[in-house]
Amino acid sequence: MQSPLLAGAGTAEEKGLLMLNGEPLVAHAHRFLAPRVGTVLVSANRHQERYAAYGKVISDDQSWGDDAGPLVGVATALRHIDTPWIVVLPVDVIRLPPDLIGRLAQALDQSAALIAYATTATRGHPLCMVVHASLMSSLGDFLSGGDRKVGLWQSLHQAVPVLFPDDAHAFFNINTPDDLAYANQLCKS
């Protein structure tokens, strides 16, 4: 789970700690992941003590720069796993399909791909992905070359897109204060 900043009204707040329905976003992500994975890793460069309640906190490898994007968090996480696969979810994407991880894993089982990611008919969700640990070196080289685009790195490895139904609220992404307000309304309905 990557925890970038949400800018709004001249301030910046730690996105993973923004409150959604009375809990920080990271709590919602943890609740989704915990029953589906062996270990929850939280990519956080600040407020590690607060994030620690939701998983093992890892900080980005600074050799790629400060706040260099979500792929740096993925690369750092790949160095901390002892399993062949890692599930990646951004903390600011809510309303995830319950079968997300299972369907991504199934797509990988049915192909020779090393990455599968979620998509809908209207847009891709490349940070909702499953990645094989063997891609750690490739991702490190990609980042060392200065690239940061998730989709570009995935395309280098023929990532498999997995189509999910176009539900108006599935994969809702919180990027602005208005998005957060809308997400709170969604949680109440």
GROMACS elastic network, one bead per residue, 0.5 to 0.9 nm:
[ bonds ]
;  ai    aj funct       b0    kb
    1    16     6  0.86289   500
    1    26     6  0.78448   500
    1    29     6  0.76006   500
    1    30     6  0.88217   500
    1    40     6  0.85119   500
    1    41     6  0.69280   500
    1    42     6  0.51307   500
    1    43     6  0.55424   500
    1    44     6  0.81857   500
    1    70     6  0.86826   500
    1    73     6  0.80002   500
    1    74     6  0.85546   500
    1    88     6  0.64008   500
    1    89     6  0.52014   500
    1    91     6  0.52163   500
    1    92     6  0.87490   500
    2    16     6  0.78690   500
    2    42     6  0.68323   500
    2    43     6  0.50087   500
    2    44     6  0.66072   500
    2    69     6  0.85708   500
    2    70     6  0.60017   500
    2    71     6  0.89829   500
    2    73     6  0.64166   500
    2    74     6  0.82743   500
    2    88     6  0.86095   500
    2    89     6  0.74327   500
    2    90     6  0.52411   500
    2    91     6  0.58794   500
    2    92     6  0.83768   500
    3    14     6  0.68402   500
    3    15     6  0.55684   500
    3    17     6  0.83160   500
    3    26     6  0.82592   500
    3    42     6  0.82209   500
    3    43     6  0.66435   500
    3    44     6  0.59521   500
    3    45     6  0.82299   500
    3    70     6  0.84387   500
    3    90     6  0.72735   500
    3    91     6  0.60762   500
    3    92     6  0.77031   500
    4    13     6  0.87740   500
    4    14     6  0.65812   500
    4    15     6  0.56465   500
    4    16     6  0.73533   500
    4    44     6  0.83300   500
    4    67     6  0.78012   500
    4    69     6  0.80093   500
    4    70     6  0.81071   500
    4    91     6  0.85817   500
    4    92     6  0.86766   500
    5    12     6  0.60500   500
    5    13     6  0.55904   500
    5    16     6  0.81047   500
    5   175     6  0.87211   500
    6    11     6  0.83403   500
    6    12     6  0.55867   500
    6    13     6  0.55355   500
    6    14     6  0.65908   500
    6    15     6  0.53618   500
    6    18     6  0.87171   500
    6   174     6  0.83798   500
    6   175     6  0.60869   500
    6   176     6  0.63658   500
    6   177     6  0.77718   500
    7    10     6  0.68972   500
    7    11     6  0.57564   500
    7    13     6  0.66324   500
    7    15     6  0.88989   500
    7   175     6  0.80243   500
    7   176     6  0.68443   500
    7   177     6  0.79422   500
    8    11     6  0.54838   500
    8    12     6  0.63165   500
    8    13     6  0.82649   500
    8   176     6  0.65235   500
    8   177     6  0.61447   500
    9    12     6  0.82816   500
    9   177     6  0.85447   500
   12    15     6  0.85148   500
   13    16     6  0.87453   500
   13    17     6  0.78907   500
   13    18     6  0.73392   500
   14    17     6  0.55985   500
   14    18     6  0.66842   500
   14    46     6  0.81180   500
   14    47     6  0.84664   500
   15    18     6  0.53208   500
   15    19     6  0.89040   500
   15    24     6  0.86256   500
   15    25     6  0.73636   500
   15    26     6  0.86134   500
   15    91     6  0.77733   500
   15    92     6  0.71732   500
   15   174     6  0.87460   500
   15   175     6  0.86546   500
   16    19     6  0.83760   500
   16    24     6  0.63100   500
   16    27     6  0.84138   500
   16    44     6  0.87112   500
   16    51     6  0.83284   500
   16    91     6  0.59150   500
   16    92     6  0.70212   500
   17    20     6  0.89900   500
   17    23     6  0.81959   500
   17    25     6  0.58214   500
   17    26     6  0.64413   500
   17    27     6  0.85778   500
   17    50     6  0.83667   500
   17    51     6  0.81721   500
   18    23     6  0.78534   500
   18    24     6  0.50956   500
   18    25     6  0.58383   500
   18    26     6  0.83692   500
   18   180     6  0.83906   500
   19    22     6  0.56621   500
   19    23     6  0.50395   500
   19    25     6  0.61391   500
   19   180     6  0.84090   500
   19   184     6  0.87220   500
   20    23     6  0.53229   500
   20    24     6  0.58439   500
   20    25     6  0.60060   500
   20    28     6  0.82320   500
   20   180     6  0.72235   500
   20   181     6  0.84848   500
   20   183     6  0.71537   500
   20   184     6  0.56858   500
   20   187     6  0.79496   500
   21    24     6  0.81843   500
   21   183     6  0.84168   500
   21   184     6  0.56331   500
   21   185     6  0.85781   500
   21   187     6  0.63461   500
   21   188     6  0.75638   500
   22   184     6  0.89629   500
   23    26     6  0.81281   500
   23    27     6  0.62789   500
   23    28     6  0.73811   500
   24    27     6  0.54255   500
   24    28     6  0.70691   500
   25    28     6  0.52781   500
   25    29     6  0.64825   500
   25    30     6  0.86847   500
   25    91     6  0.61684   500
   25    92     6  0.66526   500
   25    93     6  0.88662   500
   25    94     6  0.85191   500
   26    29     6  0.50540   500
   26    30     6  0.60143   500
   26    31     6  0.85272   500
   26    42     6  0.83859   500
   26    51     6  0.74929   500
   26    54     6  0.69275   500
   26    91     6  0.58070   500
   26    92     6  0.82439   500
   27    31     6  0.60813   500
   27    32     6  0.86679   500
   27    51     6  0.89679   500
   27    53     6  0.86563   500
   27    54     6  0.64425   500
   27    91     6  0.89507   500
   28    31     6  0.51185   500
   28    32     6  0.64056   500
   28    33     6  0.87870   500
   28    91     6  0.80778   500
   28    94     6  0.77965   500
   29    32     6  0.51843   500
   29    33     6  0.62087   500
   29    34     6  0.84783   500
   29    54     6  0.87559   500
   29    89     6  0.77672   500
   29    90     6  0.81053   500
   29    91     6  0.58584   500
   29    92     6  0.83363   500
   29    93     6  0.83004   500
   29    94     6  0.77130   500
   30    33     6  0.50984   500
   30    34     6  0.56112   500
   30    35     6  0.88563   500
   30    40     6  0.71344   500
   30    42     6  0.89622   500
   30    54     6  0.59646   500
   30    55     6  0.75514   500
   30    91     6  0.88634   500
   31    34     6  0.56741   500
   31    35     6  0.74521   500
   31    54     6  0.87586   500
   32    35     6  0.69953   500
   32    36     6  0.74329   500
   32    96     6  0.80966   500
   32    98     6  0.80677   500
   33    36     6  0.52576   500
   33    37     6  0.60165   500
   33    38     6  0.89524   500
   33    39     6  0.86711   500
   33    40     6  0.68764   500
   33    87     6  0.86923   500
   33    89     6  0.87575   500
   34    37     6  0.57142   500
   34    38     6  0.72898   500
   34    39     6  0.72041   500
   34    40     6  0.63974   500
   34    55     6  0.88205   500
   35    38     6  0.79307   500
   36   101     6  0.77554   500
   36   102     6  0.89630   500
   37    40     6  0.68874   500
   37    86     6  0.88327   500
   37    87     6  0.79779   500
   39    55     6  0.72682   500
   39    56     6  0.76528   500
   39    81     6  0.87962   500
   40    54     6  0.74410   500
   40    56     6  0.62617   500
   40    57     6  0.86668   500
   41    54     6  0.82476   500
   41    55     6  0.53084   500
   41    57     6  0.58077   500
   41    58     6  0.68385   500
   41    77     6  0.71698   500
   41    80     6  0.86562   500
   41    81     6  0.89998   500
   42    48     6  0.88481   500
   42    51     6  0.70540   500
   42    52     6  0.78909   500
   42    54     6  0.73530   500
   42    55     6  0.58441   500
   42    56     6  0.59110   500
   42    58     6  0.60431   500
   42    59     6  0.83714   500
   42    73     6  0.88500   500
   42    77     6  0.85328   500
   43    48     6  0.89388   500
   43    51     6  0.89068   500
   43    56     6  0.85867   500
   43    57     6  0.59629   500
   43    58     6  0.50595   500
   43    59     6  0.57197   500
   43    60     6  0.68967   500
   43    70     6  0.88004   500
   43    73     6  0.56800   500
   43    74     6  0.81105   500
   43    76     6  0.82480   500
   43    77     6  0.74746   500
   44    47     6  0.72295   500
   44    48     6  0.62317   500
   44    51     6  0.74602   500
   44    57     6  0.64439   500
   44    58     6  0.61505   500
   44    59     6  0.52663   500
   44    60     6  0.72244   500
   44    73     6  0.81667   500
   45    48     6  0.68871   500
   45    57     6  0.88602   500
   45    58     6  0.76812   500
   45    60     6  0.64254   500
   45    66     6  0.88146   500
   45    67     6  0.79491   500
   46    49     6  0.85173   500
   46    50     6  0.89859   500
   46    51     6  0.88382   500
   46    59     6  0.81351   500
   47    50     6  0.54486   500
   47    51     6  0.64858   500
   47    52     6  0.87674   500
   48    51     6  0.50675   500
   48    52     6  0.59986   500
   48    57     6  0.62903   500
   48    58     6  0.81368   500
   48    59     6  0.82653   500
   49    52     6  0.52089   500
   49    53     6  0.76476   500
   49    57     6  0.83967   500
   50    53     6  0.63385   500
   50    54     6  0.82959   500
   51    54     6  0.56198   500
   51    55     6  0.70395   500
   51    56     6  0.82276   500
   51    57     6  0.66402   500
   52    55     6  0.54379   500
   52    56     6  0.60462   500
   52    57     6  0.57704   500
   53    56     6  0.83113   500
   54    57     6  0.82841   500
   58    73     6  0.81868   500
   58    76     6  0.74751   500
   58    77     6  0.71188   500
   58    80     6  0.83002   500
   59    62     6  0.83857   500
   59    73     6  0.74669   500
   59    76     6  0.75067   500
   59    77     6  0.88089   500
   60    63     6  0.86404   500
   60    64     6  0.83590   500
   60    65     6  0.87245   500
   60    66     6  0.80413   500
   60    67     6  0.78102   500
   60    68     6  0.85297   500
   60    72     6  0.61239   500
   60    73     6  0.54149   500
   60    74     6  0.86906   500
   60    75     6  0.82832   500
   60    76     6  0.58431   500
   60    77     6  0.84111   500
   61    64     6  0.64575   500
   61    65     6  0.78275   500
   61    66     6  0.86472   500
   61    72     6  0.69880   500
   61    73     6  0.78022   500
   61    75     6  0.82248   500
   61    76     6  0.60270   500
   62    65     6  0.50447   500
   62    66     6  0.60705   500
   62    67     6  0.84970   500
   62    68     6  0.86221   500
   62    72     6  0.88365   500
   63    66     6  0.84045   500
   63   144     6  0.84768   500
   64    67     6  0.86536   500
   64    68     6  0.64985   500
   64    72     6  0.71818   500
   64   143     6  0.68010   500
   64   144     6  0.66670   500
   64   146     6  0.81937   500
   65    68     6  0.55289   500
   65    72     6  0.89652   500
   66    69     6  0.85808   500
   67    70     6  0.82458   500
   67    72     6  0.82248   500
   68    71     6  0.78936   500
   68    72     6  0.63304   500
   68    73     6  0.86544   500
   68   148     6  0.75337   500
   69    72     6  0.58245   500
   69    73     6  0.72498   500
   69   148     6  0.66457   500
   69   149     6  0.86816   500
   70    73     6  0.51454   500
   70    74     6  0.64338   500
   70    75     6  0.87593   500
   70    90     6  0.82019   500
   70   127     6  0.80716   500
   70   148     6  0.80892   500
   70   150     6  0.80297   500
   71    75     6  0.60478   500
   71    76     6  0.84641   500
   71   127     6  0.87347   500
   71   139     6  0.78225   500
   71   143     6  0.78295   500
   71   148     6  0.65729   500
   71   149     6  0.78913   500
   71   150     6  0.65909   500
   72    75     6  0.50242   500
   72    76     6  0.60914   500
   72    77     6  0.84670   500
   72   139     6  0.85245   500
   72   140     6  0.82984   500
   72   143     6  0.73344   500
   72   148     6  0.81698   500
   73    76     6  0.51200   500
   73    77     6  0.60508   500
   73    78     6  0.86001   500
   74    77     6  0.50201   500
   74    78     6  0.61512   500
   74    79     6  0.88253   500
   74    86     6  0.88050   500
   74    88     6  0.72683   500
   74   136     6  0.87594   500
   74   139     6  0.85349   500
   75    78     6  0.51587   500
   75    79     6  0.67145   500
   75   135     6  0.88471   500
   75   136     6  0.61284   500
   75   137     6  0.85551   500
   75   139     6  0.62504   500
   75   140     6  0.64505   500
   75   143     6  0.86965   500
   76    79     6  0.53198   500
   76    80     6  0.68870   500
   76   136     6  0.86565   500
   76   140     6  0.89885   500
   77    80     6  0.51053   500
   77    81     6  0.65683   500
   77    86     6  0.82532   500
   78    81     6  0.55646   500
   78    82     6  0.85818   500
   78    85     6  0.87257   500
   78    86     6  0.72772   500
   78   131     6  0.88870   500
   78   132     6  0.86984   500
   78   133     6  0.60335   500
   78   134     6  0.87823   500
   78   135     6  0.83736   500
   78   136     6  0.59445   500
   79    82     6  0.84642   500
   79   133     6  0.84037   500
   79   136     6  0.72375   500
   81    84     6  0.79948   500
   81    85     6  0.83039   500
   81    86     6  0.75953   500
   81   133     6  0.78769   500
   82    85     6  0.86797   500
   82   133     6  0.85627   500
   83    86     6  0.73406   500
   83   132     6  0.88382   500
   83   133     6  0.73437   500
   84   131     6  0.85338   500
   84   132     6  0.57590   500
   84   133     6  0.51634   500
   84   134     6  0.75323   500
   85   114     6  0.88508   500
   85   130     6  0.66681   500
   85   131     6  0.56102   500
   85   133     6  0.55235   500
   85   134     6  0.86721   500
   86   129     6  0.83186   500
   86   130     6  0.55899   500
   86   131     6  0.53634   500
   86   132     6  0.64603   500
   86   133     6  0.69586   500
   87   101     6  0.74237   500
   87   128     6  0.77229   500
   87   129     6  0.59488   500
   87   131     6  0.65854   500
   88   127     6  0.63288   500
   88   128     6  0.56686   500
   88   129     6  0.52213   500
   88   130     6  0.60582   500
   88   131     6  0.76734   500
   89    92     6  0.85501   500
   89    93     6  0.75264   500
   89   127     6  0.59139   500
   89   129     6  0.68360   500
   89   130     6  0.89279   500
   90    93     6  0.57798   500
   90    94     6  0.88403   500
   90   127     6  0.62889   500
   90   128     6  0.69148   500
   90   173     6  0.89162   500
   91    94     6  0.77456   500
   91   174     6  0.89698   500
   92   172     6  0.81406   500
   92   173     6  0.56012   500
   92   174     6  0.51801   500
   92   175     6  0.74336   500
   93    96     6  0.73609   500
   93   128     6  0.85933   500
   93   170     6  0.86923   500
   93   171     6  0.54991   500
   93   172     6  0.54968   500
   93   174     6  0.64250   500
   94   169     6  0.83899   500
   94   170     6  0.71715   500
   94   171     6  0.55585   500
   94   172     6  0.53589   500
   94   173     6  0.64514   500
   94   174     6  0.79471   500
   94   183     6  0.81168   500
   95    98     6  0.87874   500
   95   169     6  0.65166   500
   95   171     6  0.54690   500
   95   172     6  0.62545   500
   95   173     6  0.89692   500
   96    99     6  0.84142   500
   96   100     6  0.68956   500
   96   169     6  0.89648   500
   96   170     6  0.58190   500
   96   171     6  0.54978   500
   96   172     6  0.81545   500
   97   100     6  0.52119   500
   97   101     6  0.86793   500
   97   164     6  0.81995   500
   97   170     6  0.68974   500
   97   171     6  0.79714   500
   98   101     6  0.78284   500
   98   102     6  0.85299   500
   99   102     6  0.52613   500
   99   103     6  0.59428   500
   99   104     6  0.84902   500
  100   103     6  0.54116   500
  100   104     6  0.62124   500
  100   105     6  0.86341   500
  100   118     6  0.76868   500
  100   128     6  0.84955   500
  100   164     6  0.84614   500
  101   104     6  0.51175   500
  101   105     6  0.60498   500
  101   106     6  0.84790   500
  101   128     6  0.89084   500
  101   129     6  0.81146   500
  101   130     6  0.75675   500
  102   105     6  0.51150   500
  102   106     6  0.60433   500
  102   107     6  0.86392   500
  103   107     6  0.61725   500
  103   108     6  0.86458   500
  103   162     6  0.74222   500
  104   107     6  0.51871   500
  104   108     6  0.64233   500
  104   109     6  0.87814   500
  104   115     6  0.86336   500
  104   116     6  0.56012   500
  104   117     6  0.65665   500
  104   118     6  0.73584   500
  104   129     6  0.72138   500
  104   130     6  0.65979   500
  104   160     6  0.85600   500
  104   161     6  0.85066   500
  104   162     6  0.64989   500
  105   108     6  0.50791   500
  105   109     6  0.62203   500
  105   110     6  0.87202   500
  105   116     6  0.75293   500
  105   130     6  0.71854   500
  106   110     6  0.62552   500
  106   111     6  0.87508   500
  107   110     6  0.51520   500
  107   111     6  0.63410   500
  107   113     6  0.84213   500
  107   116     6  0.68546   500
  107   160     6  0.71719   500
  107   161     6  0.84500   500
  107   162     6  0.70105   500
  108   111     6  0.51924   500
  108   112     6  0.66960   500
  108   113     6  0.58082   500
  108   114     6  0.68259   500
  108   115     6  0.71409   500
  108   116     6  0.63672   500
  108   130     6  0.85660   500
  108   160     6  0.75058   500
  109   112     6  0.74341   500
  109   113     6  0.83654   500
  110   113     6  0.85863   500
  111   114     6  0.85857   500
  111   160     6  0.81390   500
  113   116     6  0.72390   500
  113   132     6  0.88779   500
  113   157     6  0.72864   500
  113   158     6  0.65290   500
  113   159     6  0.60690   500
  113   160     6  0.65096   500
  114   130     6  0.80403   500
  114   131     6  0.59141   500
  114   132     6  0.52149   500
  114   133     6  0.86208   500
  114   134     6  0.82568   500
  114   135     6  0.77513   500
  114   157     6  0.70349   500
  114   158     6  0.80092   500
  114   159     6  0.67478   500
  114   160     6  0.82736   500
  115   129     6  0.68426   500
  115   130     6  0.56042   500
  115   132     6  0.64762   500
  115   154     6  0.69950   500
  115   157     6  0.72396   500
  115   158     6  0.76017   500
  115   160     6  0.62325   500
  115   161     6  0.86866   500
  116   126     6  0.85145   500
  116   128     6  0.85213   500
  116   129     6  0.54896   500
  116   130     6  0.54293   500
  116   131     6  0.68829   500
  116   154     6  0.86560   500
  116   158     6  0.89869   500
  116   159     6  0.53744   500
  116   161     6  0.57800   500
  116   162     6  0.67675   500
  117   124     6  0.80278   500
  117   125     6  0.67073   500
  117   126     6  0.53592   500
  117   127     6  0.70754   500
  117   128     6  0.55681   500
  117   130     6  0.65176   500
  117   131     6  0.87539   500
  117   154     6  0.89045   500
  117   159     6  0.71534   500
  117   160     6  0.63485   500
  117   161     6  0.51214   500
  117   162     6  0.59304   500
  117   163     6  0.87449   500
  118   124     6  0.63596   500
  118   125     6  0.52218   500
  118   126     6  0.63022   500
  118   127     6  0.80468   500
  118   128     6  0.57216   500
  118   129     6  0.64819   500
  118   160     6  0.86593   500
  118   161     6  0.58355   500
  118   163     6  0.62239   500
  118   164     6  0.68502   500
  119   122     6  0.79122   500
  119   123     6  0.59452   500
  119   125     6  0.52578   500
  119   126     6  0.74181   500
  119   128     6  0.86723   500
  119   161     6  0.60924   500
  119   162     6  0.57585   500
  119   164     6  0.60344   500
  119   165     6  0.86903   500
  119   166     6  0.89394   500
  120   123     6  0.53648   500
  120   124     6  0.60570   500
  120   125     6  0.78479   500
  120   162     6  0.80516   500
  120   163     6  0.52923   500
  120   164     6  0.50836   500
  120   165     6  0.60208   500
  120   166     6  0.54388   500
  120   167     6  0.84560   500
  121   124     6  0.79619   500
  121   163     6  0.71770   500
  121   164     6  0.77654   500
  121   165     6  0.74421   500
  121   166     6  0.61341   500
  122   166     6  0.71167   500
  124   127     6  0.89056   500
  124   161     6  0.80023   500
  124   163     6  0.88175   500
  125   128     6  0.56621   500
  125   129     6  0.80865   500
  125   171     6  0.76095   500
  126   129     6  0.62622   500
  126   150     6  0.66529   500
  126   151     6  0.63448   500
  126   154     6  0.81045   500
  126   161     6  0.84114   500
  127   130     6  0.88772   500
  127   150     6  0.72931   500
  127   151     6  0.87834   500
  128   171     6  0.88689   500
  131   134     6  0.85304   500
  131   135     6  0.74632   500
  132   135     6  0.59768   500
  132   136     6  0.81545   500
  133   136     6  0.58043   500
  134   137     6  0.72241   500
  134   138     6  0.81842   500
  135   138     6  0.51182   500
  135   139     6  0.60863   500
  135   140     6  0.85273   500
  135   157     6  0.88490   500
  136   139     6  0.52492   500
  136   140     6  0.61532   500
  136   141     6  0.86897   500
  137   141     6  0.61248   500
  137   142     6  0.84998   500
  138   141     6  0.51745   500
  138   142     6  0.61220   500
  138   143     6  0.86657   500
  138   153     6  0.87073   500
  139   143     6  0.61617   500
  139   144     6  0.84837   500
  139   153     6  0.73733   500
  140   143     6  0.52027   500
  140   144     6  0.60301   500
  140   145     6  0.85568   500
  141   145     6  0.61408   500
  141   146     6  0.88532   500
  142   145     6  0.52160   500
  142   146     6  0.68465   500
  142   147     6  0.58163   500
  142   148     6  0.77045   500
  142   153     6  0.71622   500
  143   146     6  0.51700   500
  143   147     6  0.52349   500
  143   148     6  0.62419   500
  144   147     6  0.74121   500
  147   150     6  0.88110   500
  147   152     6  0.84736   500
  147   153     6  0.82711   500
  148   152     6  0.82296   500
  148   153     6  0.80179   500
  149   152     6  0.53687   500
  149   153     6  0.64839   500
  149   154     6  0.87447   500
  150   153     6  0.53610   500
  150   154     6  0.62002   500
  150   155     6  0.86583   500
  151   155     6  0.60290   500
  151   156     6  0.86924   500
  151   159     6  0.88155   500
  152   155     6  0.51208   500
  152   156     6  0.64676   500
  153   156     6  0.52466   500
  153   157     6  0.70155   500
  153   159     6  0.88889   500
  154   157     6  0.53701   500
  154   158     6  0.63890   500
  154   159     6  0.52173   500
  154   160     6  0.86618   500
  155   159     6  0.58034   500
  155   160     6  0.89475   500
  156   159     6  0.77737   500
  157   160     6  0.89718   500
  163   166     6  0.88208   500
  164   167     6  0.84335   500
  164   170     6  0.88888   500
  165   170     6  0.83438   500
  166   169     6  0.84150   500
  166   170     6  0.73322   500
  167   170     6  0.52388   500
  167   171     6  0.84895   500
  168   171     6  0.85961   500
  168   172     6  0.80205   500
  169   172     6  0.53678   500
  169   186     6  0.81517   500
  170   173     6  0.89214   500
  172   179     6  0.86263   500
  172   183     6  0.78405   500
  173   179     6  0.74517   500
  173   180     6  0.88610   500
  173   183     6  0.87201   500
  174   177     6  0.79208   500
  174   178     6  0.84015   500
  174   179     6  0.50428   500
  174   180     6  0.57040   500
  174   182     6  0.88464   500
  174   183     6  0.74857   500
  175   178     6  0.82377   500
  175   179     6  0.61395   500
  175   180     6  0.75171   500
  176   179     6  0.50598   500
  176   180     6  0.64387   500
  176   181     6  0.87483   500
  177   180     6  0.50535   500
  177   181     6  0.62582   500
  177   182     6  0.86450   500
  178   181     6  0.50270   500
  178   182     6  0.61389   500
  178   183     6  0.85349   500
  179   182     6  0.50294   500
  179   183     6  0.60449   500
  179   184     6  0.86028   500
  180   184     6  0.62238   500
  180   185     6  0.86919   500
  181   184     6  0.51682   500
  181   185     6  0.64638   500
  181   186     6  0.88229   500
  182   185     6  0.50176   500
  182   186     6  0.62729   500
  182   187     6  0.87629   500
  183   187     6  0.62842   500
  183   188     6  0.87542   500
  184   187     6  0.51250   500
  184   188     6  0.64551   500
  184   189     6  0.89184   500
  185   188     6  0.51761   500
  185   189     6  0.64040   500
  186   189     6  0.52662   500
